[in-house]
């Protein structure tokens, strides 16, 4: 799983991950453009632009031309938008490498943004937003980000508000794209049955017309909190969905690896502390998971679950108790080994395909401009000690970083607010 990296003369980065035992290749183009790069009145444009890149190019005038060519190669293709980057990819038999690079580069460099297609796509995106708003597990995550970061780009939704989508014009896409879709902010990742020389040559050919303009920066995240915060969305649901979390570290902080192992102790797998407590012992939920999310200039630790409507306060107390326990008791050697083995095992299990390897390497490059191999990450995981976990727990599990987002039929928030104040951390 070794990779080769080259910076082209135009400043665009190319990463190649050759794989011997596969007949496929994945081509992924990533750009530093996401909801954190947006203004409030244009929130949602990164995601909308991603959709529009499939609607026709100079060489392929309509979406049907794009789709027919991809289908004719037996390719899988899609795109995605996050807070800090957007990605476009296609996966096909390795003999089609140059054609795939041609198609992806054309979509990336030459979208025409037909106004008729744009008007139709507004309806598609509004229905996509409606779909997610009907999924409380998704919606509560949006609510949590809003609670953490408020009215700044990090607190806005990736899809944007529906009223923004309705108002967007073709010129908005042209202007936004000119500010962000530039060589210095673009990474091409190719993983699969290919040679670095072949990929570098293809990249030079098909991306030679990429803009060399100056990249517009994003606003730095502002974090300010002095006491626990709660945000409730009233909704008639059969269970209450919640995200309880704490402010933590950005992607460059050395403590992130210890935090990821801490997260593993609490919520990784069916033998984790939270799964065992909430599901096996209490029978109060179907799903519970924990996560350590890191971005270029902020991060957080969170626990997500959907629970019995009548036992919300009880569950919040248990979650806080489990967090607090890590601040006073060292994780045993046996539990620590089990957690590390689970994490490293799943790391490798998740990297068996060309698309997963392209994403694994590409996201590291676009966020940190530095790639760690799976073996290097495994070594870091194995190096985390019980004291490292306790130190991180004592650092982040505190009232001034505690947040709770809830979706459900909550008549009275007072008991929940009072429960959040029960957290006590040994320094």
ZADREN-473236 format. One record per residue (C-alpha): residue number from 1; residue in three letters; chain; x, y, z. Coordinates in Angstrom, 1 decimal. Layout:
<recs>
REC   i  aa ch      X      Y      Z
REC NUM ALA  A      X      Y      Z
...
</recs>
This chain:
<recs>
REC   i  aa ch      X      Y      Z
REC   1 UNK  A    0.0    0.0    0.0
REC   2 UNK  A    2.9    2.3   -0.7
REC   3 UNK  A    2.1    5.4   -2.7
REC   4 UNK  A    3.9    7.8   -5.1
REC   5 UNK  A    3.3   11.5   -5.1
REC   6 UNK  A    4.2   14.2   -7.6
REC   7 UNK  A    3.5   17.9   -7.7
REC   8 UNK  A    2.9   18.9  -11.3
REC   9 UNK  A    4.3   22.1  -12.8
REC  10 UNK  A    0.9   23.8  -12.4
REC  11 UNK  A    0.9   23.1   -8.7
REC  12 UNK  A   -1.6   20.3   -8.7
REC  13 UNK  A   -0.8   17.3   -6.6
REC  14 UNK  A   -1.0   13.7   -7.9
REC  15 UNK  A   -1.0   10.6   -5.7
REC  16 UNK  A   -0.7    7.1   -7.1
REC  17 UNK  A   -1.4    3.9   -5.0
REC  18 UNK  A   -0.5    0.9   -7.1
REC  19 UNK  A   -2.3   -2.4   -6.2
REC  20 UNK  A   -1.1   -5.7   -7.6
REC  21 UNK  A   -4.1   -8.0   -6.9
REC  22 UNK  A   -6.9   -6.1   -8.5
REC  23 UNK  A   -8.2   -5.5  -12.0
REC  24 UNK  A   -9.8   -2.2  -11.2
REC  25 UNK  A   -8.7    1.4  -10.9
REC  26 UNK  A  -10.3    4.4   -9.1
REC  27 UNK  A   -9.7    8.0  -10.2
REC  28 UNK  A  -10.6   10.5   -7.5
REC  29 UNK  A  -10.3   14.3   -7.8
REC  30 UNK  A  -10.4   16.3   -4.6
REC  31 UNK  A  -10.6   20.0   -4.1
REC  32 UNK  A  -10.4   22.3   -1.1
REC  33 UNK  A  -14.0   23.5   -1.4
REC  34 UNK  A  -16.8   22.7    1.0
REC  35 UNK  A  -19.4   24.4    3.2
REC  36 UNK  A  -16.7   26.0    5.4
REC  37 UNK  A  -15.5   28.0    2.4
REC  38 UNK  A  -19.0   29.5    1.8
REC  39 UNK  A  -20.7   32.8    2.7
REC  40 UNK  A  -24.0   32.7    4.5
REC  41 UNK  A  -26.1   33.8    1.5
REC  42 UNK  A  -24.4   31.1   -0.7
REC  43 UNK  A  -24.3   28.3    1.9
REC  44 UNK  A  -25.0   25.1    0.0
REC  45 UNK  A  -23.2   26.2   -3.2
REC  46 UNK  A  -20.3   23.7   -2.9
REC  47 UNK  A  -22.8   20.8   -2.8
REC  48 UNK  A  -25.0   22.3   -5.6
REC  49 UNK  A  -21.9   22.8   -7.8
REC  50 UNK  A  -20.9   19.2   -7.3
REC  51 UNK  A  -24.3   18.1   -8.7
REC  52 UNK  A  -24.0   20.5  -11.6
REC  53 UNK  A  -20.6   19.0  -12.7
REC  54 UNK  A  -22.5   15.9  -13.9
REC  55 UNK  A  -24.9   18.0  -16.1
REC  56 UNK  A  -22.7   18.6  -19.1
REC  57 UNK  A  -19.3   19.7  -20.2
REC  58 UNK  A  -17.8   21.3  -23.3
REC  59 UNK  A  -16.9   17.9  -24.7
REC  60 UNK  A  -19.9   16.1  -23.3
REC  61 UNK  A  -22.8   18.5  -23.7
REC  62 UNK  A  -25.4   16.8  -21.5
REC  63 UNK  A  -25.7   14.5  -18.5
REC  64 UNK  A  -26.7   11.7  -20.8
REC  65 UNK  A  -23.4   12.0  -22.7
REC  66 UNK  A  -21.5   11.8  -19.4
REC  67 UNK  A  -23.6    8.9  -18.1
REC  68 UNK  A  -23.6    6.9  -21.3
REC  69 UNK  A  -19.8    7.1  -21.6
REC  70 UNK  A  -19.3    6.0  -18.0
REC  71 UNK  A  -21.9    3.2  -18.4
REC  72 UNK  A  -20.2    2.1  -21.6
REC  73 UNK  A  -17.0    1.5  -19.6
REC  74 UNK  A  -18.8   -0.4  -16.9
REC  75 UNK  A  -17.8    2.3  -14.4
REC  76 UNK  A  -19.1    3.3  -11.0
REC  77 UNK  A  -19.1    7.0  -10.5
REC  78 UNK  A  -20.3    9.5   -7.9
REC  79 UNK  A  -19.3   12.6   -6.0
REC  80 UNK  A  -19.5   13.9   -2.5
REC  81 UNK  A  -19.2   17.2   -0.6
REC  82 UNK  A  -18.0   17.8    3.0
REC  83 UNK  A  -17.3   20.8    5.1
REC  84 UNK  A  -13.7   21.1    3.8
REC  85 UNK  A  -13.5   19.3    0.4
REC  86 UNK  A  -15.4   18.0   -2.6
REC  87 UNK  A  -14.6   14.8   -4.4
REC  88 UNK  A  -15.4   13.4   -7.9
REC  89 UNK  A  -14.6    9.8   -8.7
REC  90 UNK  A  -15.0    6.9  -11.1
REC  91 UNK  A  -14.0    3.3  -10.8
REC  92 UNK  A  -13.6    0.9  -13.7
REC  93 UNK  A  -11.5   -1.9  -15.2
REC  94 UNK  A   -7.9   -0.8  -15.2
REC  95 UNK  A   -7.7   -0.8  -19.0
REC  96 UNK  A  -10.0    2.2  -19.1
REC  97 UNK  A   -7.7    4.4  -16.9
REC  98 UNK  A   -7.0    7.1  -19.5
REC  99 UNK  A  -10.7    7.4  -20.4
REC 100 UNK  A  -11.7    7.7  -16.8
REC 101 UNK  A   -9.1   10.4  -16.2
REC 102 UNK  A  -10.4   12.1  -19.3
REC 103 UNK  A  -14.0   12.1  -18.1
REC 104 UNK  A  -13.4   13.1  -14.5
REC 105 UNK  A  -11.0   15.9  -15.6
REC 106 UNK  A  -13.6   17.1  -18.1
REC 107 UNK  A  -16.4   17.2  -15.5
REC 108 UNK  A  -14.0   19.0  -13.1
REC 109 UNK  A  -12.5   21.5  -15.5
REC 110 UNK  A  -15.2   22.2  -18.1
REC 111 UNK  A  -18.8   22.1  -16.6
REC 112 UNK  A  -21.1   24.3  -18.6
REC 113 UNK  A  -23.8   24.8  -15.9
REC 114 UNK  A  -26.9   24.8  -18.2
REC 115 UNK  A  -29.5   27.0  -16.7
REC 116 UNK  A  -32.4   24.6  -17.6
REC 117 UNK  A  -30.6   21.8  -15.8
REC 118 UNK  A  -29.8   24.1  -12.9
REC 119 UNK  A  -33.5   24.9  -12.4
REC 120 UNK  A  -34.4   21.2  -12.4
REC 121 UNK  A  -31.6   20.3  -10.0
REC 122 UNK  A  -32.9   22.8   -7.5
REC 123 UNK  A  -35.9   20.6   -7.0
REC 124 UNK  A  -33.6   17.5   -6.7
REC 125 UNK  A  -31.5   19.1   -4.0
REC 126 UNK  A  -34.5   20.4   -2.1
REC 127 UNK  A  -35.9   16.9   -2.0
REC 128 UNK  A  -32.5   15.6   -0.9
REC 129 UNK  A  -32.6   18.1    2.0
REC 130 UNK  A  -36.2   17.0    2.8
REC 131 UNK  A  -35.1   13.4    2.8
REC 132 UNK  A  -32.3   14.0    5.4
REC 133 UNK  A  -34.6   16.2    7.5
REC 134 UNK  A  -36.9   13.2    7.8
REC 135 UNK  A  -34.0   11.0    9.0
REC 136 UNK  A  -33.5   11.9   12.7
REC 137 UNK  A  -30.2   10.1   12.9
REC 138 UNK  A  -28.9   12.5   10.2
REC 139 UNK  A  -30.7   15.5   11.4
REC 140 UNK  A  -29.4   15.3   15.0
REC 141 UNK  A  -25.9   15.4   13.6
REC 142 UNK  A  -26.6   18.6   11.8
REC 143 UNK  A  -28.2   20.0   15.0
REC 144 UNK  A  -25.0   19.1   16.9
REC 145 UNK  A  -22.8   21.0   14.5
REC 146 UNK  A  -25.2   24.0   14.8
REC 147 UNK  A  -25.0   23.8   18.6
REC 148 UNK  A  -21.2   23.6   18.6
REC 149 UNK  A  -20.3   26.3   16.1
REC 150 UNK  A  -23.4   28.5   15.8
REC 151 UNK  A  -23.8   31.0   13.0
REC 152 UNK  A  -20.4   30.5   11.2
REC 153 UNK  A  -19.5   28.3    8.3
REC 154 UNK  A  -18.6   25.3   10.6
REC 155 UNK  A  -22.1   25.4   12.0
REC 156 UNK  A  -24.0   25.6    8.7
REC 157 UNK  A  -25.3   22.5    6.9
REC 158 UNK  A  -23.4   21.2    3.8
REC 159 UNK  A  -26.6   21.2    1.7
REC 160 UNK  A  -27.5   24.7    2.8
REC 161 UNK  A  -31.0   26.1    3.5
REC 162 UNK  A  -33.7   25.5    0.9
REC 163 UNK  A  -34.2   29.2    0.3
REC 164 UNK  A  -30.5   29.6   -0.7
REC 165 UNK  A  -30.8   26.8   -3.2
REC 166 UNK  A  -33.9   28.4   -4.8
REC 167 UNK  A  -32.1   31.7   -5.3
REC 168 UNK  A  -28.8   30.5   -6.8
REC 169 UNK  A  -27.9   31.7  -10.3
REC 170 UNK  A  -25.5   30.4  -12.9
REC 171 UNK  A  -23.1   33.2  -12.2
REC 172 UNK  A  -22.8   32.1   -8.6
REC 173 UNK  A  -21.3   28.8   -9.7
REC 174 UNK  A  -18.9   30.4  -12.1
REC 175 UNK  A  -17.7   32.9   -9.5
REC 176 UNK  A  -17.4   30.3   -6.7
REC 177 UNK  A  -15.6   27.8   -8.9
REC 178 UNK  A  -13.1   30.4  -10.1
REC 179 UNK  A  -12.1   31.1   -6.4
REC 180 UNK  A  -11.7   27.5   -5.4
REC 181 UNK  A  -11.2   25.0   -8.2
REC 182 UNK  A   -7.6   25.9   -8.8
REC 183 UNK  A   -4.4   23.7   -9.2
REC 184 UNK  A   -2.9   24.5   -5.8
REC 185 UNK  A   -6.1   23.3   -4.1
REC 186 UNK  A   -6.6   20.2   -6.2
REC 187 UNK  A   -5.4   16.6   -5.7
REC 188 UNK  A   -5.8   13.7   -8.1
REC 189 UNK  A   -5.6   10.3   -6.6
REC 190 UNK  A   -5.4    7.1   -8.6
REC 191 UNK  A   -5.5    3.7   -6.9
REC 192 UNK  A   -5.5    0.2   -8.4
REC 193 UNK  A   -3.8   -1.6  -11.2
REC 194 UNK  A   -1.7    1.1  -12.7
REC 195 UNK  A    1.8    2.5  -12.7
REC 196 UNK  A    2.8    5.9  -11.3
REC 197 UNK  A    4.5    6.9  -14.7
REC 198 UNK  A    1.2    6.1  -16.5
REC 199 UNK  A   -0.9    8.2  -14.1
REC 200 UNK  A    1.5   11.1  -14.0
REC 201 UNK  A    1.5   11.2  -17.8
REC 202 UNK  A   -2.3   11.1  -18.0
REC 203 UNK  A   -2.6   13.8  -15.3
REC 204 UNK  A   -0.3   16.1  -17.2
REC 205 UNK  A   -2.3   15.6  -20.4
REC 206 UNK  A   -5.9   15.9  -19.1
REC 207 UNK  A   -5.4   18.5  -16.3
REC 208 UNK  A   -3.1   20.9  -18.3
REC 209 UNK  A   -5.8   23.5  -18.6
REC 210 UNK  A   -6.5   23.7  -14.8
REC 211 UNK  A   -6.7   27.2  -13.4
REC 212 UNK  A   -3.5   28.4  -11.7
REC 213 UNK  A   -5.4   31.2   -9.9
REC 214 UNK  A   -5.1   32.1   -6.2
REC 215 UNK  A   -7.1   30.1   -3.8
REC 216 UNK  A   -9.7   31.9   -1.6
REC 217 UNK  A   -9.2   30.9    2.1
REC 218 UNK  A  -11.9   29.9    4.5
REC 219 UNK  A  -12.7   31.7    7.8
REC 220 UNK  A  -11.0   30.3   10.9
REC 221 UNK  A  -13.4   28.6   13.3
REC 222 UNK  A  -14.2   30.6   16.4
REC 223 UNK  A  -14.9   28.4   19.5
REC 224 UNK  A  -16.3   29.9   22.7
REC 225 UNK  A  -18.1   28.1   25.5
REC 226 UNK  A  -18.2   28.5   29.3
REC 227 UNK  A  -20.9   26.0   30.4
REC 228 UNK  A  -22.8   22.9   29.0
REC 229 UNK  A  -25.1   23.6   26.1
REC 230 UNK  A  -28.2   21.9   24.9
REC 231 UNK  A  -30.2   22.2   21.7
REC 232 UNK  A  -33.5   20.4   21.3
REC 233 UNK  A  -35.6   20.0   18.1
REC 234 UNK  A  -39.2   19.1   19.0
REC 235 UNK  A  -40.4   16.2   16.8
REC 236 UNK  A  -42.8   13.4   17.2
REC 237 UNK  A  -40.6   10.3   17.0
REC 238 UNK  A  -40.8    6.7   18.3
REC 239 UNK  A  -37.4    7.1   19.9
REC 240 UNK  A  -35.2   10.0   21.0
REC 241 UNK  A  -32.1   10.6   19.0
REC 242 UNK  A  -29.2   12.4   20.6
REC 243 UNK  A  -25.6   13.4   20.1
REC 244 UNK  A  -23.6   14.1   23.2
REC 245 UNK  A  -20.1   15.5   22.6
REC 246 UNK  A  -17.2   17.6   23.7
REC 247 UNK  A  -14.9   20.0   21.9
REC 248 UNK  A  -11.6   18.4   21.1
REC 249 UNK  A   -8.6   18.6   18.7
REC 250 UNK  A   -7.9   19.5   15.1
REC 251 UNK  A   -6.3   17.1   12.6
REC 252 UNK  A   -2.8   18.3   13.3
REC 253 UNK  A   -2.9   17.8   17.0
REC 254 UNK  A   -0.7   14.9   18.2
REC 255 UNK  A   -3.3   13.9   20.8
REC 256 UNK  A   -5.8   12.9   18.1
REC 257 UNK  A   -4.5    9.3   18.0
REC 258 UNK  A   -5.1    8.8   21.7
REC 259 UNK  A   -8.5   10.4   21.3
REC 260 UNK  A   -9.4    7.9   18.6
REC 261 UNK  A   -8.4    5.0   20.9
REC 262 UNK  A  -10.4    6.5   23.7
REC 263 UNK  A  -13.4    6.6   21.3
REC 264 UNK  A  -12.7    3.0   20.5
REC 265 UNK  A  -12.8    2.0   24.1
REC 266 UNK  A  -16.2    3.6   24.5
REC 267 UNK  A  -17.9    2.8   21.2
REC 268 UNK  A  -16.0    0.6   18.8
REC 269 UNK  A  -17.6   -2.8   18.3
REC 270 UNK  A  -20.2   -4.9   20.1
REC 271 UNK  A  -17.9   -5.4   23.1
REC 272 UNK  A  -17.3   -1.7   23.6
REC 273 UNK  A  -18.3   -0.1   26.9
REC 274 UNK  A  -21.3    1.9   25.6
REC 275 UNK  A  -22.7   -1.0   23.5
REC 276 UNK  A  -22.5   -3.3   26.4
REC 277 UNK  A  -24.0   -0.9   28.9
REC 278 UNK  A  -26.8    0.7   26.8
REC 279 UNK  A  -27.8   -2.2   24.7
REC 280 UNK  A  -26.8   -5.4   26.5
REC 281 UNK  A  -27.4   -4.4   30.1
REC 282 UNK  A  -30.0   -1.7   29.9
REC 283 UNK  A  -31.8   -2.7   26.7
REC 284 UNK  A  -32.4    1.0   26.0
REC 285 UNK  A  -31.2    1.4   22.4
REC 286 UNK  A  -30.5   -0.4   19.1
REC 287 UNK  A  -27.5    1.7   18.0
REC 288 UNK  A  -24.8    3.6   19.9
REC 289 UNK  A  -21.5    4.8   18.5
REC 290 UNK  A  -18.7    7.2   19.3
REC 291 UNK  A  -16.5    9.2   17.0
REC 292 UNK  A  -13.5   11.5   17.0
REC 293 UNK  A  -13.9   14.0   14.2
REC 294 UNK  A  -11.0   16.2   13.1
REC 295 UNK  A  -10.9   19.1   10.7
REC 296 UNK  A   -8.1   21.5    9.7
REC 297 UNK  A   -8.8   24.0   12.6
REC 298 UNK  A  -11.2   22.3   15.0
REC 299 UNK  A  -12.5   18.9   16.2
REC 300 UNK  A  -14.8   17.1   18.6
REC 301 UNK  A  -15.6   13.8   20.2
REC 302 UNK  A  -19.2   12.6   20.1
REC 303 UNK  A  -21.5    9.8   21.1
REC 304 UNK  A  -24.6    9.1   19.1
REC 305 UNK  A  -27.6    7.0   20.0
REC 306 UNK  A  -31.3    6.6   19.7
REC 307 UNK  A  -33.1    5.6   22.9
REC 308 UNK  A  -36.4    4.9   24.6
REC 309 UNK  A  -38.3    8.1   24.8
REC 310 UNK  A  -39.0    7.6   28.5
REC 311 UNK  A  -35.4    7.0   29.5
REC 312 UNK  A  -33.5   10.0   28.0
REC 313 UNK  A  -32.3   11.4   31.3
REC 314 UNK  A  -31.2    8.0   32.5
REC 315 UNK  A  -29.1    7.5   29.4
REC 316 UNK  A  -27.5   10.9   29.5
REC 317 UNK  A  -26.4   10.2   33.1
REC 318 UNK  A  -24.9    6.9   32.0
REC 319 UNK  A  -23.0    8.5   29.1
REC 320 UNK  A  -21.5   11.1   31.4
REC 321 UNK  A  -20.6    8.5   34.0
REC 322 UNK  A  -18.8    6.4   31.3
REC 323 UNK  A  -16.9    9.5   30.2
REC 324 UNK  A  -16.0   10.5   33.7
REC 325 UNK  A  -14.8    6.9   34.5
REC 326 UNK  A  -12.1    7.3   32.0
REC 327 UNK  A  -10.8   10.4   33.8
REC 328 UNK  A  -10.3    8.5   37.1
REC 329 UNK  A   -9.6    4.8   36.1
REC 330 UNK  A   -6.9    3.6   33.7
REC 331 UNK  A   -8.1    1.3   30.9
REC 332 UNK  A   -6.9   -2.3   31.6
REC 333 UNK  A   -4.2   -3.8   29.5
REC 334 UNK  A   -6.6   -6.5   28.2
REC 335 UNK  A   -9.3   -3.9   27.2
REC 336 UNK  A   -6.7   -1.6   25.6
REC 337 UNK  A   -5.2   -4.5   23.6
REC 338 UNK  A   -8.7   -5.6   22.4
REC 339 UNK  A   -9.5   -2.1   21.3
REC 340 UNK  A   -6.3   -1.6   19.5
REC 341 UNK  A   -6.7   -4.9   17.7
REC 342 UNK  A  -10.2   -4.0   16.7
REC 343 UNK  A   -9.1   -0.6   15.3
REC 344 UNK  A   -6.1   -1.9   13.4
REC 345 UNK  A   -8.1   -4.9   12.1
REC 346 UNK  A  -10.9   -2.6   10.8
REC 347 UNK  A   -8.3   -0.2    9.3
REC 348 UNK  A   -6.9   -3.0    7.0
REC 349 UNK  A  -10.4   -4.5    6.3
REC 350 UNK  A  -11.5   -1.1    5.0
REC 351 UNK  A   -8.7   -0.8    2.6
REC 352 UNK  A   -9.1   -3.8    0.3
REC 353 UNK  A  -10.5   -2.0   -2.7
REC 354 UNK  A   -9.2    0.6   -5.0
REC 355 UNK  A  -11.9    3.1   -4.2
REC 356 UNK  A  -11.3    2.8   -0.4
REC 357 UNK  A   -7.5    3.2   -0.9
REC 358 UNK  A   -8.0    6.3   -3.1
REC 359 UNK  A  -10.2    7.9   -0.5
REC 360 UNK  A   -7.9    6.9    2.4
REC 361 UNK  A   -4.9    8.5    0.8
REC 362 UNK  A   -6.7   11.4   -0.9
REC 363 UNK  A   -8.4   12.7    2.2
REC 364 UNK  A   -5.1   12.8    4.2
REC 365 UNK  A   -3.5   14.7    1.4
REC 366 UNK  A   -6.2   17.2    0.9
REC 367 UNK  A   -6.5   17.9    4.7
REC 368 UNK  A   -2.9   17.6    5.9
REC 369 UNK  A   -0.8   17.6    2.7
REC 370 UNK  A    0.8   14.6    4.2
REC 371 UNK  A    0.0   10.9    4.0
REC 372 UNK  A    0.5    8.2    6.6
REC 373 UNK  A    0.5    4.6    5.5
REC 374 UNK  A   -1.8    2.0    7.2
REC 375 UNK  A    1.3    0.5    8.8
REC 376 UNK  A    2.3    4.0   10.2
REC 377 UNK  A   -1.2    4.5   11.6
REC 378 UNK  A   -1.2    1.0   13.1
REC 379 UNK  A    2.1    1.9   14.9
REC 380 UNK  A    0.7    5.1   16.3
REC 381 UNK  A   -2.4    3.2   17.6
REC 382 UNK  A   -0.3    0.6   19.2
REC 383 UNK  A    1.8    3.3   20.9
REC 384 UNK  A   -1.1    4.8   22.8
REC 385 UNK  A   -1.0    4.0   26.5
REC 386 UNK  A   -3.7    3.9   29.2
REC 387 UNK  A   -2.2    7.1   30.7
REC 388 UNK  A   -2.5    8.8   27.3
REC 389 UNK  A   -6.2    8.0   27.2
REC 390 UNK  A   -6.7    9.3   30.8
REC 391 UNK  A   -4.9   12.5   30.0
REC 392 UNK  A   -7.0   13.2   27.0
REC 393 UNK  A  -10.2   12.3   28.9
REC 394 UNK  A   -9.3   14.8   31.6
REC 395 UNK  A   -8.6   17.4   29.0
REC 396 UNK  A  -11.8   17.2   27.0
REC 397 UNK  A  -14.4   15.8   29.3
REC 398 UNK  A  -15.4   19.1   31.1
REC 399 UNK  A  -18.4   21.2   31.4
REC 400 UNK  A  -17.1   24.1   29.3
REC 401 UNK  A  -16.9   21.8   26.3
REC 402 UNK  A  -20.0   19.7   26.8
REC 403 UNK  A  -22.8   19.8   24.2
REC 404 UNK  A  -26.0   17.8   23.8
REC 405 UNK  A  -28.2   17.8   20.7
REC 406 UNK  A  -31.6   16.0   20.9
REC 407 UNK  A  -34.4   15.3   18.5
REC 408 UNK  A  -37.7   14.0   20.0
REC 409 UNK  A  -40.8   14.8   21.9
REC 410 UNK  A  -39.1   16.7   24.8
REC 411 UNK  A  -41.7   18.5   27.0
REC 412 UNK  A  -39.4   19.8   29.6
REC 413 UNK  A  -35.6   20.5   29.1
REC 414 UNK  A  -34.9   21.4   32.7
REC 415 UNK  A  -34.0   17.9   33.9
REC 416 UNK  A  -31.7   17.4   30.9
REC 417 UNK  A  -30.0   20.7   31.5
REC 418 UNK  A  -29.5   19.9   35.2
REC 419 UNK  A  -28.1   16.4   34.3
REC 420 UNK  A  -25.4   17.9   32.1
REC 421 UNK  A  -24.1   19.9   35.1
REC 422 UNK  A  -23.4   16.6   36.9
REC 423 UNK  A  -20.1   16.1   35.1
REC 424 UNK  A  -17.1   16.3   37.4
REC 425 UNK  A  -13.6   15.8   36.1
REC 426 UNK  A  -10.5   15.1   38.2
REC 427 UNK  A   -7.7   17.4   37.0
</recs>
